[in-house]
Amino acid sequence: MAATNEAAAAAKQPGGGVVQYLREVRGELKKSEWPSREQLIRLTQVVLTLIVIVAIYCGGLDALLGLVTNRLFNR
C-alpha cells in the first residue's frame, strides 16, 4: 500500500512520474546481464553476415523475377 501512495504522490508532482520512471529504468538496466566485448563482436558479425546473405538473396530474386516479367510482357 505504501508503494501505491508513493507512486500516486510522485504522479501528482510536475514531472514526478517521469523522474520515477527514469529511476526505475536505471535500476532495471543495472540488473541486466550485458554481453562481453567478444560476444558483442561475434554476434555483430553474425548479424552483418546474415544481412548480406538476405540482401543477395532478395536482389537475386528481384533480378530473376524482373527478367521473367520482362520476357512475358515484352514478347
KATAVEN-V52054 format. One record per helix or strand of 3 or more residues. SS is the DSSP state (helix for helix, strand for strand). FROM is the first residue (numbers start at 1). TO is the last residue. If there is no record, write none. Layout:
BEGIN
ss:from:to
SS:FROM:TO
SS:FROM:TO
END
This chain:
BEGIN
ss:from:to
helix:2:12
helix:16:31
helix:37:73
END
